[in-house]
Amino acid sequence: MDVHPDLEPIAFLLGRWEGAGVVGYPTIESANFGQEIVFGHNGKPFLTYTSRTWLLDDEGAKVRPLATESGFWRIQPERQLEVCIAHPTGIVEIYLGEVVFHKIELRTDLVARTDTAKDYSAGHRMYGLVNGNLMYAYDMAAMGHPLQSHTSAELKKVADFTPDE
């Protein structure tokens, strides 16, 4: 299946990426984590997105699951981007941003939370392709703290794009 032509600016994301990063925030202890991100495509003008993370021990072995999220990435005219992400913890985010070559910058436009979700009010994400690896940094505002660093990681492509069913 061919990639929808509108997706050309973000087609570099397609595939399965794996790697490791660092997580920290004033409300949690800093730690290393592993991650898998999958960007898929079904022929329509959007990418599907899933991310899974897990805590790593000092030797790099998986200890336990951490966060998971899924959503859709939609490119708009003039390389603008709309991203919808849902979390099983009762949070839904809508990000707006833009693509400049192989760099993506996104900021939350809307955050919705269920009554039982933790306090979370804003996010800022940057993704970039550097020497063939997907690098990203994620800042968040949560639990009464202002927007600040939360996670960053370097992921290697481990599988090329395969069409979604």
Secondary structure, 3 states (H helix, E strand, C coil): CCCCHHHHHHHHHCEEEEEEEEEEECCEEEEEEEEEEEEECCCCCCEEEEEEEEEECCCCCEEEEEEEEEEEEEEEHHHEEEEEEEECCCEEEEEEEEEECCEEEEEEEEEEECCCCCCEEEEEEEEEEECCEEEEEEEEEECCCCCEEEEEEEEEEEECCCCCC
